[in-house]
Amino acid sequence: MAEPGFCGHCGRGLDEVDHDVCRARLRLEPPRYCAQCRRRMVVQVIPRGWSATCVEHGTVSGG
């Protein structure tokens, strides 16, 4: 699997800006952008957790 290059919260490159706020939000919220290709993901939140799907890289889930 490729090393993540983009922020899952804001979609910007990991080397572009400081992502401390993004990391804090990702502890509470699902990612909105694919960490590998920066595409916006389809996110579904259910009472037991969440899933986020990138058309290119598949689904990640958490809870």
Contacts in CASP RR format, 6 or more apart in sequence:
PFRMAT RR
TARGET T0000
AUTHOR 0000-0000-0000
METHOD contacts of the structure
MODEL  1
MAEPGFCGHCGRGLDEVDHDVCRARLRLEPPRYCAQCRRRMVVQVIPRGW
SATCVEHGTVSGG
1 36 0 8 1.000
2 36 0 8 1.000
4 14 0 8 1.000
4 35 0 8 1.000
4 36 0 8 1.000
5 13 0 8 1.000
5 14 0 8 1.000
5 35 0 8 1.000
5 36 0 8 1.000
6 12 0 8 1.000
6 13 0 8 1.000
6 14 0 8 1.000
6 33 0 8 1.000
6 34 0 8 1.000
6 35 0 8 1.000
6 36 0 8 1.000
6 37 0 8 1.000
6 38 0 8 1.000
7 13 0 8 1.000
7 14 0 8 1.000
7 19 0 8 1.000
7 22 0 8 1.000
7 33 0 8 1.000
7 35 0 8 1.000
8 22 0 8 1.000
8 26 0 8 1.000
8 31 0 8 1.000
8 32 0 8 1.000
8 33 0 8 1.000
8 34 0 8 1.000
8 35 0 8 1.000
9 19 0 8 1.000
9 22 0 8 1.000
9 23 0 8 1.000
9 25 0 8 1.000
9 26 0 8 1.000
9 29 0 8 1.000
9 31 0 8 1.000
9 32 0 8 1.000
9 33 0 8 1.000
10 19 0 8 1.000
10 22 0 8 1.000
10 33 0 8 1.000
11 32 0 8 1.000
11 33 0 8 1.000
11 38 0 8 1.000
12 19 0 8 1.000
13 38 0 8 1.000
30 43 0 8 1.000
30 45 0 8 1.000
30 50 0 8 1.000
30 51 0 8 1.000
30 52 0 8 1.000
30 62 0 8 1.000
31 41 0 8 1.000
31 43 0 8 1.000
31 52 0 8 1.000
31 60 0 8 1.000
32 40 0 8 1.000
32 41 0 8 1.000
32 43 0 8 1.000
32 52 0 8 1.000
33 39 0 8 1.000
33 40 0 8 1.000
33 41 0 8 1.000
34 40 0 8 1.000
34 41 0 8 1.000
34 54 0 8 1.000
34 56 0 8 1.000
34 57 0 8 1.000
36 54 0 8 1.000
36 56 0 8 1.000
36 57 0 8 1.000
37 54 0 8 1.000
37 56 0 8 1.000
37 57 0 8 1.000
39 54 0 8 1.000
39 55 0 8 1.000
39 56 0 8 1.000
41 52 0 8 1.000
41 53 0 8 1.000
41 54 0 8 1.000
42 52 0 8 1.000
42 53 0 8 1.000
43 50 0 8 1.000
43 51 0 8 1.000
43 52 0 8 1.000
43 53 0 8 1.000
44 50 0 8 1.000
44 51 0 8 1.000
44 52 0 8 1.000
48 63 0 8 1.000
49 61 0 8 1.000
49 62 0 8 1.000
49 63 0 8 1.000
50 61 0 8 1.000
50 62 0 8 1.000
50 63 0 8 1.000
51 59 0 8 1.000
51 60 0 8 1.000
51 61 0 8 1.000
51 62 0 8 1.000
52 59 0 8 1.000
52 60 0 8 1.000
52 61 0 8 1.000
53 59 0 8 1.000
END
